[in-house]
């Protein structure tokens, strides 16, 4: 968000939090619904985390990325969403400047981390489909864990630099009741490239290639099915179908993520051209947060194994001996 020239004292003199114009019943209903969304986000991602950590069958490179994304979404639901929802429901930031800085730093870190998890998932799917033999032999769970740790470290370093060089600007250009980040021109451009343009370009390019490859695989599967298939051909056909299905589901996840992300970054691009109300900015931020709620729903809708493992968790069967070795066909 670029920092525009204005007189800070004049602006704060005219700034006031809008009055809440809803009835007490609606006000209570808003908080009940908000609490339900936060609970769904936290519990949904917690189920993903427990499933991947506990069941050995899910210890694959792709699922390690899904696990790390679920951890990120869990923290968004637990640490960021409650503050954002209170801010929207109250139409005013009521927690003070220092706490605002903590929340915004946390939100910036977690949302940037989510973006780069989506990038890694796109890379993973591209490698799995474009060069399956290389993927099976070289891309292991251990290597994926190293990549995930490196990803977390890079995002932490970037956000520390971002806030260190903009700390004074963010604290001095904020009125009571506001909670926004203001970056200077240089860091606005850097942030736009690092957090949006570069990862979005990588995601679009790789998933375009993924779906081209998936289409070729579909053609190959049809050709195999038109002939008498030896056992090895059947195995190959099943493997190709599995990879295509995984690419399809993760493609849906990526598409939903981009839909949630685009409004905010379109505003970032046009922030100095068009006037956007504070309520719109709040809505853009909460839409990004809601992506963390949607992800576990996508797994539940498209992954039968996830529903099966969730049932085992809810019925407490994971506490049985050797429950980690339970296998569910994908």
TANOR-V503794 format. One line per field, one symbol per residue. ss: DSSP state (2 for helix, 1 for strand, 0 for the rest). psi: psi as a letter, one per 40 degrees, with the letter a starting at -180 (. if undefined). Layout:
ss=???
psi=???
This chain:
ss=010000022222220000000002222222222222222222222222222222022200222222222222222222222222222222000000222222222222222222222222222222222202222222002222222222222222222222220022222200000000001022222222222222222222222222222222222222222000002222222222222222222222222222222222222222000000022222222222222222222222220222222222220022200022200000
psi=hihihihddddddehihiihfiidddddddddddddddddddddddddddddddhddegidddddddddddddddddddddddddddddefiheeiddddddddddddddddddddddddddddddddddgdddddddhiddddddddddddddddddddddddeedddddefhiheigihhiiddddddddddecddddddddddddddddddddddddddddeeihhidddddddddddddddddddddddddddddddddddddddededihhiddddddddddddddddddddddddehdddddddddddeeeeeihfdeehhhh.
